[in-house]
Amino acid sequence: MTVLTATCGAIVTRRVKESMVYRSNSLILAVGALVHIMLINAVWTAAYGAGGGPDMPLDRLLLYVTLAGVHAWLFTGPILQFMQRRVSQGHHLFDLLRPVSFLPQMAAHQIGFVAGVLLFMVPALPVAFLVGSLAPPASMAAGLAYVVSLALGLLVHTLLSLLVGMSVFWMMQVDSANLLFRVISQFFSGAFAPLSLLPGWLAAITQFLPFQATTYVPVAIYIGEVTGAGVLRQLTLQAAWVAVLALALRFTWSRAVRKVVVQGG
C-alpha cells in the first residue's frame, strides 16, 4: 500500500507540474469553458424569452447548466490519447515493470490532470459567476453531499475513461472511440441540460447507464433537485457504479494484457 500510494502520488504531482509548465494550454481550456458556459446560458435565456422554455425556473436551469459546464471542463482529461501514446510508442512496457499495476498508474494520471485543472478553475470561478449563473448550494447539507457526489462522479468518469481506453490494445487508432465516448457521455451525463427534462423513454434509459453519476447527480444535489432520502439513494447508486466499473475494468485488463508482446521474452 505504501508503494502504491507513493507511486500514484508521484504521478499526480508530476501531472500537476506539467499543467503549470503548459499553463497556456490550461488557460485556453479555461477560457473555452467560460465561453461554453456563456453561450449555453444565452441559448436558454433566449428560449425562455421566446416562451419556449421548460417548466423549470430560468434561474435554476441557468445554475444547472453553468455548474454542468464546470464539470465538463473538469472532466476533459485526455486519458485516452495518453494511453494511446504509451501503448503505440511502447512506453507501457516500462509502466508494466513498475511495482504498481498499470491501471492505478493511468488513474493517477487522470486525477493529476484534474488536480492541475483545479488550479486554473478556482481563479476562473468569479468569472463564471458573471458570465454564468453560479450561486451557493441549496443548503449546507446539499453542499456537503455535493462534494462527496463530485468525488464519486470523478471516480466513475475515470473508470469509464480507462475502460474505453483499453481499446488501445485492440485498435491502432482510438480517435473514433474517443469521439463516440465524449458524445455519448456528455449527452447522457446531463452536461447540456438536466436529464429530468428528457422525454420519458429517454430519461428511463439514462437510469440504466453510469453517465448520469458523473454530472447530473452531483449538480442535481447542489441545486436542490434531489433532496432528502433521494440524496442517499443517488450516492449509493454512484458507489455501486464505481464497484461495477472497477470489476469490468479488471476483467477487461486481464484480457488486454494478453495482447502485450515482449520481444525476446
C-alpha positions in Angstrom: 0.0 0.0 0.0 2.9 2.3 0.8 4.4 1.7 -2.7 1.0 2.2 -4.3 0.4 5.5 -2.5 3.9 6.8 -3.2 3.9 5.9 -6.9 0.4 7.3 -7.6 1.2 10.4 -5.5 4.4 11.0 -7.6 2.4 10.6 -10.8 -0.3 13.1 -9.6 2.3 15.6 -8.6 4.1 15.3 -12.0 0.8 15.9 -13.8 0.1 19.0 -11.8 3.6 20.3 -12.6 3.0 19.6 -16.3 -0.2 21.7 -16.1 1.8 24.6 -14.7 4.5 24.2 -17.3 1.9 24.1 -20.1 -0.2 26.8 -18.4 -1.0 28.5 -21.8 -2.9 25.3 -22.8 -4.7 25.2 -19.4 -5.6 28.9 -19.7 -7.1 28.3 -23.1 -9.1 25.4 -21.7 -10.4 27.7 -19.0 -11.4 30.4 -21.5 -13.1 27.9 -23.7 -15.1 26.6 -20.7 -16.2 30.1 -19.8 -17.2 30.8 -23.4 -19.2 27.5 -23.5 -21.0 28.5 -20.3 -21.8 31.9 -21.6 -23.2 30.6 -24.9 -25.3 27.9 -23.2 -26.7 30.5 -20.8 -27.5 32.8 -23.8 -29.3 30.0 -25.7 -31.5 29.0 -22.7 -32.2 32.7 -21.9 -33.3 33.3 -25.5 -35.5 30.1 -25.4 -37.3 31.3 -22.2 -37.7 34.8 -23.7 -39.4 33.3 -26.7 -41.8 31.4 -24.5 -40.2 28.0 -25.3 -38.6 27.2 -22.0 -39.4 24.1 -19.8 -41.3 24.2 -16.5 -38.1 24.6 -14.5 -37.5 28.2 -13.4 -34.9 30.0 -15.6 -32.5 30.9 -12.8 -32.5 27.3 -11.6 -31.9 26.0 -15.1 -29.1 28.5 -15.7 -27.5 27.5 -12.4 -27.6 23.8 -13.5 -26.1 24.4 -17.0 -23.4 26.7 -15.5 -22.3 24.1 -13.0 -22.6 21.3 -15.5 -20.3 23.3 -17.8 -17.7 23.5 -15.0 -18.0 19.7 -14.6 -17.4 19.3 -18.4 -14.3 21.4 -18.0 -13.1 19.4 -15.1 -13.6 16.0 -16.8 -11.8 16.8 -20.1 -8.7 14.7 -19.1 -7.2 13.3 -22.3 -6.5 9.9 -20.7 -7.5 8.0 -23.9 -4.9 9.9 -26.0 -2.3 9.5 -23.3 -2.9 5.7 -23.1 -2.7 5.5 -26.9 0.7 7.2 -26.9 2.0 5.0 -24.1 1.0 1.8 -25.9 1.8 2.8 -29.5 5.2 4.0 -28.6 5.9 1.0 -26.4 6.3 3.0 -23.2 3.6 0.9 -21.5 6.3 -1.8 -21.2 8.1 0.4 -18.7 4.8 1.0 -16.9 4.4 -2.7 -16.5 7.8 -3.0 -14.9 6.8 -0.7 -12.0 5.8 -2.2 -8.7 2.3 -0.7 -9.2 -0.3 -2.1 -11.6 -0.8 -0.3 -14.9 -4.4 0.7 -14.2 -3.7 2.6 -10.9 -0.9 4.5 -12.8 -3.4 5.6 -15.5 -6.0 6.5 -12.9 -3.3 8.7 -11.2 -2.6 10.4 -14.5 -6.3 11.3 -14.9 -6.6 12.5 -11.3 -3.4 14.5 -11.6 -4.8 16.2 -14.7 -8.0 17.1 -12.8 -5.9 18.5 -9.9 -3.9 20.6 -12.4 -7.1 21.9 -13.9 -8.4 22.9 -10.5 -5.5 25.3 -10.1 -6.9 27.3 -13.0 -10.5 26.7 -12.2 -10.5 28.5 -8.8 -9.5 31.9 -10.2 -12.0 31.4 -13.1 -15.0 30.8 -10.8 -15.7 34.5 -10.2 -15.8 35.0 -13.9 -18.2 32.0 -14.1 -20.4 33.9 -11.6 -20.5 36.8 -14.1 -20.9 35.0 -17.4 -23.0 32.2 -16.0 -25.3 31.9 -13.1 -23.4 30.2 -10.3 -25.0 30.5 -6.9 -24.5 28.9 -3.4 -25.8 25.3 -3.0 -29.4 24.8 -2.0 -28.4 24.2 1.6 -25.3 23.4 3.7 -26.2 19.7 3.7 -26.6 19.9 -0.1 -23.1 21.4 -0.4 -21.5 18.7 1.7 -23.3 16.0 -0.2 -22.3 17.6 -3.5 -18.6 17.3 -2.6 -19.0 13.6 -1.9 -21.0 13.1 -5.0 -18.5 15.0 -7.1 -15.7 12.8 -5.8 -17.7 9.7 -6.7 -18.6 11.2 -10.1 -14.9 11.7 -10.8 -14.2 8.1 -9.9 -17.0 6.9 -12.3 -15.7 9.1 -15.1 -12.1 7.9 -14.6 -13.1 4.2 -14.6 -15.3 4.8 -17.7 -12.4 6.5 -19.5 -10.0 3.8 -18.6 -12.4 1.1 -19.7 -12.8 2.8 -23.1 -9.0 3.4 -23.1 -8.4 -0.4 -23.0 -9.4 -0.3 -26.7 -5.8 0.7 -27.5 -4.8 -2.9 -27.0 -7.0 -3.9 -29.9 -7.0 -0.8 -32.1 -4.1 1.2 -33.6 -6.2 4.4 -33.5 -8.7 5.3 -30.8 -9.8 8.8 -32.0 -13.2 7.3 -33.2 -13.7 5.6 -29.9 -12.8 8.8 -28.0 -15.2 10.9 -30.1 -18.0 8.4 -29.6 -17.4 8.2 -25.9 -17.3 12.0 -25.5 -20.6 12.5 -27.4 -22.5 9.7 -25.6 -21.1 10.5 -22.1 -21.8 14.3 -22.4 -25.4 13.8 -23.6 -26.3 11.0 -21.1 -24.5 12.7 -18.2 -26.6 15.8 -18.4 -23.8 18.1 -19.4 -26.1 20.0 -21.8 -29.4 20.0 -19.9 -30.9 18.3 -16.8 -31.9 14.7 -17.5 -35.2 15.4 -15.9 -36.1 17.4 -19.0 -35.6 14.5 -21.3 -38.7 12.6 -22.8 -39.9 9.8 -20.6 -38.5 6.9 -22.6 -35.1 8.6 -23.0 -35.0 9.6 -19.3 -35.7 5.9 -18.5 -32.7 4.8 -20.5 -30.4 7.0 -18.5 -31.3 5.2 -15.3 -29.5 2.1 -16.6 -26.4 4.0 -17.7 -23.5 5.1 -15.5 -23.0 8.5 -17.2 -25.6 10.4 -15.0 -23.4 9.6 -12.0 -20.7 11.9 -13.3 -22.6 15.2 -13.8 -26.3 15.1 -13.3 -26.4 13.5 -9.9 -23.9 15.9 -8.2 -25.3 19.0 -9.9 -28.9 18.0 -9.1 -27.9 17.6 -5.4 -26.2 21.0 -5.5 -29.3 22.9 -6.9 -31.7 21.0 -4.6 -33.4 19.0 -7.3 -32.5 15.8 -5.4 -33.3 16.1 -1.7 -33.8 14.0 1.4 -33.7 10.3 1.0 -33.0 10.8 -2.7 -29.6 12.1 -1.9 -28.5 9.0 -0.1 -30.1 6.8 -2.8 -28.1 8.6 -5.5 -24.8 8.5 -3.5 -25.4 4.7 -3.1 -26.0 4.3 -6.8 -22.8 6.2 -7.6 -20.8 4.0 -5.2 -22.4 0.9 -6.9 -21.3 2.1 -10.3 -17.8 2.6 -9.0 -17.8 -1.1 -7.9 -19.3 -2.4 -11.1 -17.0 -0.4 -13.4 -13.9 -1.4 -11.3 -14.8 -5.1 -11.8 -15.5 -4.6 -15.5 -12.1 -2.8 -15.8 -10.3 -5.6 -14.0 -11.9 -8.2 -16.3 -11.0 -6.2 -19.4 -7.4 -5.6 -18.3 -7.0 -9.3 -17.8 -7.8 -9.7 -21.5 -5.9 -6.7 -22.7 -2.6 -7.6 -21.0 -2.5 -10.8 -23.1 -2.0 -8.5 -26.1 1.3 -7.3 -24.8 4.2 -8.9 -26.6 7.8 -8.6 -25.3 10.4 -9.4 -27.9 13.0 -11.8 -26.6 10.7 -13.0 -23.8 
